[in-house]
Amino acid sequence: MAQNKPFKLNGKIYCNLNKVRDVNIINLNSYVGTVCNDYGDFEITAKLNDSILFSSIEFESKKIKVTETMLQSKNITIFLIPSITQLKEVFVGLTGNLAYDIKNKPKDTIPTHTFSFTKADLKKDLGPDIHGPKSAPFVGPFKPLPPTVSIPNFAYEKEQRLKREIAKLKEFPIKIRRELGIKFFTEKLNIPEEKIDNFINYCEYRDVIKKYYEKRLFEVIDIFKDESIPYNAIKE
């Protein structure tokens, strides 16, 4: 009976020994939770063997199982790992054979200068600067071009933003299933596993994707609970 009794657990969240803020803490058995404060402190109700999810955009998600030791001490300390965005690989064309790579390196396209100086040139008197702080007048055959102005490529920036948004849309179903677990949909919401993606798409009009990426995971869970009722009532 004592094992089935819920207890209040006090906890603190760190990352590299620094306290973190605004991390979502959710009991995946009861699907209730909280958010840690600015000092990483939180309080949540749990029972023995409950799974607790720690979720944040800035950190990798982490799940723990409540043990007897945690319930006895009523305190837990969590260490999170920063999420890392991996860059795409860049091929530089090296074989690993140093002698071959040096011999076949690309030709240097930067033009070399044609000036030649001797030690005697260093001792020459150049005379007074008749132009003062002003730049020397142009005496060449072609007038130099004005300084170039960098013009932002709005079309390219728009294309990159669109690609990022599309990537978020594709990743959302995978991330939300991983964080909440398949049982949340199948047992709590009575959604068949093969229809989970269809159900997620059904809920998109409630801005679940936007809320998820804004770290409003509790709102997403409430929306899923609300929308599961009319979804399950649909007659195919």
N, C-alpha and C positions, 0 to 999 in steps of 0.2 A: 504493500500500500504506500509505503514511504517513497518507493521508486517512481510511482505514478503522480506524486505530489509535485506541482510546479514550484520552483524556487526563483527568487530574484538574484541575478548574477550582476555584479559590478565589474566593469572592465576598463582597460586602458589600451589604446592603440598607438603603436609606434611605427616609424619607418626610419631606418638608419639612426636609431636612438633619438629621433625627433618626433614629437607628438604631432599627430595629423588631425584633420578636421573634416566634417561633413562626409563621413563614411556611412553607408547604409548597412545596418545590422538587421538581419531577418532570420527568424526561427523558421526553418523550412518544414517543420512538422505542424506548427500552428499558423504559419504565414502571417505572423504579426512581428513588428519590429520597431526599430528606432533609428536615430542618427546620432553619431557622437558629436560632442560639443567642440569648441575651439581648442580644448586642451586634450582631446582624444578620449575623454571619459564618456561612458555609456552605461545604461542599465537595461537589462532584458530579462524576461521571464522564460524559464526553460525547465525541462525535466531530464532525467537521466537518459542518455543515448539520443537526445534531440540533436539535429544538425543545425548549425548556425552559419549563415553566409555573411561574409564581409565583402561588400561590393563598392567600388568607386572607379570612376573613369581614369583617375590618375594612378591607380594601383591595380595589380593583378588580383583577381578575386581569390578568396580563400574560404574554405569550409573547415569547420572543426566539429567534433562530436563531444557532447557534454559527458564528462566522466564523474565518477564519485568524488574524486579529489576536488574537482571544480565546485561541486555542490557543497562539499564540506567547508571549503575555504570561502566560497561565495565570491571569489575574485578570479579574474582571468586577465592575462596580458597577451596581446596579439601583436605580431610583427608582420607588416605588409611589405611587399616588394614593388618598387615603382614599375609601371608598365612601360615598355620600351617599344617605340615604333621602328621597325626594321626598314632600312633603306634597300632599294633594289640593287642587285649586284651590277658592278661595272666591269666590263671586259677590257683589259688593258693590252692584250695581245702578247704577253710574255710566256715563254715556254718553260722557264726554270733553268735553262742552260745559259749561264752567264756569258760565256764566250760567244755563243750563237746570237743571243739577244743584243750584245754590244755590236757585233758585226752587222746585224740586220736592223739596227735602230733606224727610225725615220730620219730623213734628211732635215737639217735645220733650215727652216724657211725664213728666219730672221736675217735680213741683209747685214753684212759686216761693214764697218766704217772704212773709209779710204784715207783717213787722216794719218799722217806720219809726223812724229815729233822727234827732236834730238835734244840732248842735254843743253845745247846752246840756246834752244828756244825758250827754256825755262828761265834764262837770265836776261831775256830781252825786256826793255822798258816799253810798256804799252802806252805810256803817256796818260794825261788826265782824261777823266770820263766827261766828254763834252756834252753828253746827253743827260747827265745827272741821274736821278732815280727812274727816268722814263726808259722804256725799252728802245733798243736800237731800231732805226728805220729799216724797212724792208727794201732790199736791193736786188732780189732775185728776179727771175723771168716770170714767175707765177705768183699771184697774190695768194697769201695763205687763206685757207678756209676759216670761217668763224668757228668758235668752239661748238662742238656737237652737243645737242640737248637730248637727253634720254627720254624717249616718249614711251609711256607705259603701253604694253600690248594688252588692251582690255579684252580682246577676243580670246587670247590665250589664257588670261586669268579667269575669265568666265568658264572656259572649257575645263580648267583644273578644278574650279569649285564644283562644277557639275559632276565631274568624275568622283570627287570626294563624297558628294551626296549620294551618288549611285552606290558607291562602296558601302556606305553606312546602311542603306536600304537592304543590300544583300546580306550584310553581316548581322543585322538585327535578329532575325529568327534563330540563327545559330547561337548568338550570345544569350538571348533570353532563355532558350531551352537549357543551355549550359548552366546558367545562374540559378534558375528556379527549379530545374530538374524535370524529367519527363513525368514523374508521379504527380507533380503539381497539376498538370493538365489532365492526366488520365484519372487520378483518384479524387482530387479536390474539385475539378471542374467537369468531370465525366466526359472529357473530350477524347475520342479514340486516338491512339498514337498516330495513325496514318492521316488524321485530319488536323493535326496540330498546326501545320503551316497554313492550311486553309482558314482555320480559326483566327490565327494571328493576322492574316490579311483582312479578315472580316472586321477586326477591331481597329484597323488603320485609320478609319474616319474619326476616331477619338484621339488622334495625335499621339498614339502610344510610342511611336518611334522618337518623336521629338521629346516627349517627357522622359523617355529612357536615357537619351543622350544628355539631358539636362539634370541627370541624377535624381529624378523623381520616381524612383522604383516603386515606392509604396502606391503611388497613384496608378501606375501601370498594373499592379496586382489587383487593385480595387476595380479597375476597368475590366480586366479579364474576368473577375468574379461576376460583375454585373452583366457583361455581354454573353457569358456562357449560358445564361438562362434562356434568352431569346434564341441563341444559336442552337441549343439542344432541342428547342421547341419546333425548329424548322422541319417540315416534313419533306423528305426527298421523294 
